Amino acid sequence: GWCWMAITALGNYDCKLGGQIIFWDFGFAKRFPSGATINIPPRVRFSIAAIQPGEVRFQITQYMVASPTWSRWPEATHVFSTFPELFFAVP
């Protein structure tokens, strides 16, 4: 099987001056502002550029294994319901 890695940047920093995501295998960097999420294969080598003194940056990394069953999970469990379905459904 294969999987994806979701990386979410959080914090209070200037993404023009630091915190960029650097993709070593591809030879480029991209601004990665707070609140942004990117999905990449886990084998892609990356790092995050240093931020400025006094700034704060956090990162959440989630690994997602993909399979035919996983791709149908939200449909089967009704995870992505509308607001009325979610809060007013009869158990």
N, C-alpha and C positions, 0 to 999 in steps of 0.2 A: 504494500500500500504506500501511499504518499501522505504528506501532511503539510500544513501551513502554519506559520507563526504570525500571530497578530501582535504588533508592538504599538503601544499607546504612550505618547509623551504627555507628561503633566508637570505643572509647576509654574513659576513666575520667572521667566527669562526672555531675553531678546533673541529671537531665532535668527536675526540678521547678523548677530555678533557671535553666536555660539549655539551649541545644541543641535547642529546639523547632523543628519545621518550620513555616514560615509560608507559607500559600497565599494569595498576593496576589489572584488572580482570584476567590477565593471568600470572602475577608475573614475567615479564621480561622486559628488556629495549633493545632498538635497536639503533645503530648509525643512525643519521638522518642528513646527510650532506646537505649543502646549494645546492639548485636546485633539491633536491629529493621531490617526491610526493608520498603519500600513501593514499589509499582509505580504509576507515573503516566504519562500521556502527556507527551512532551517539551515540548509547547507550553504546559503549565501553568506559570505563573510561580511560583517558590518561592524562599525563602532560609532560612538556618538562623540562629537567634538566637545571640547571643554566649554563651559559657560563662564560668564564674567563673575568676578568677586561680588559676593552679596546676593547673587541670584540663586534660585532653587530649582532643581529639575528632578523629577521622578520618572520611572518607567514601569509599565506593566507589560509583561510578556506572557502571551497565552499560546499554547500549542494545541492545534486542532487536527485530529486524525480524520481523514475523509474516507468515507466508504458509502456504498449505496444506502445502507441503513441510516447512517448519520445524516445524509443529505435529505432524508425523508422524515427525520425526527420531529422538526417543528410541525409538519403537517399531521403526523400521527398523534402528537400530544397537544395540539392546538395551543402551542406556546405563544404564537403571534396572534392573539385574539384582539378584537376591538375593545374599546373601553367598556361599553355596556356588557359585552359577553364576559369580560374579566371580572367586573364588580357586581353585576346583577344576575349572574347565572344561578340557577337553582341547582343545589348540590345533588 
